[in-house]
Amino acid sequence: MNGQLWEPCPRCKQEPVCADCGYCERHCGCEQARKDRAEINRFQETYPEFLARLSRYSEEQEKET
């Protein structure tokens, strides 16, 4: 949880909440989002351009349907 604000969490009304997302420690997704970004970066270093090619392929498939 990044920083703290003494406001109620929108989901459960617990305090404090994360200064970035506004959710309590239980509902805060900031740390998981940081881990996900790091994993995506490692994947892109290992397999350059793979995600971009996959995205283009997906867009082409959607156009065909």
C-alpha positions as CSV (number, residue, x, y, z in Angstrom):
1,M,0.0,0.0,0.0
2,N,1.5,3.3,-1.1
3,G,1.1,6.0,1.6
4,Q,-2.0,6.3,3.7
5,L,-5.1,8.4,3.8
6,W,-7.6,8.3,6.7
7,E,-10.6,7.8,4.5
8,P,-13.0,4.9,4.3
9,C,-12.4,2.2,1.7
10,P,-15.1,2.4,-1.0
11,R,-15.6,-1.4,-0.8
12,C,-15.5,-2.1,3.0
13,K,-15.3,1.3,4.8
14,Q,-12.0,0.3,6.5
15,E,-9.3,2.9,7.2
16,P,-6.6,3.8,6.2
17,V,-6.6,3.6,2.4
18,C,-3.8,3.7,-0.2
19,A,-2.9,7.2,-1.3
20,D,-2.7,6.0,-4.9
21,C,-5.9,4.0,-5.5
22,G,-8.1,4.8,-2.5
23,Y,-8.6,1.3,-1.3
24,C,-7.7,-0.3,2.0
25,E,-4.7,-2.7,2.3
26,R,-7.0,-5.7,1.7
27,H,-8.5,-4.3,-1.5
28,C,-5.4,-2.3,-2.8
29,G,-4.2,-3.6,-6.1
30,C,-1.2,-1.3,-6.5
31,E,1.5,-3.9,-5.5
32,Q,0.0,-6.5,-7.7
33,A,-0.1,-4.1,-10.6
34,R,3.6,-3.2,-10.0
35,K,4.5,-6.9,-10.0
36,D,2.5,-7.5,-13.2
37,R,4.3,-4.6,-15.0
38,A,7.6,-6.0,-13.9
39,E,6.7,-9.5,-15.2
40,I,5.5,-8.1,-18.6
41,N,8.8,-6.2,-18.9
42,R,10.8,-9.3,-18.2
43,F,8.7,-11.2,-20.8
44,Q,9.3,-8.5,-23.4
45,E,13.0,-8.5,-22.8
46,T,13.1,-12.3,-23.4
47,Y,10.7,-12.3,-26.3
48,P,11.0,-8.8,-28.0
49,E,8.0,-7.8,-30.2
50,F,6.0,-10.9,-29.3
51,L,3.2,-9.1,-27.5
52,A,2.9,-6.5,-30.3
53,R,2.6,-9.3,-32.9
54,L,0.0,-11.1,-30.8
55,S,-2.0,-7.9,-30.5
56,R,-1.9,-7.3,-34.2
57,Y,-3.0,-10.8,-34.9
58,S,-5.9,-10.5,-32.4
59,E,-7.0,-7.2,-34.1
60,E,-6.9,-9.0,-37.5
61,Q,-9.0,-11.8,-36.2
62,E,-11.6,-9.4,-34.8
63,K,-11.9,-7.7,-38.2
64,E,-12.6,-11.0,-39.9
65,T,-15.5,-11.8,-37.7
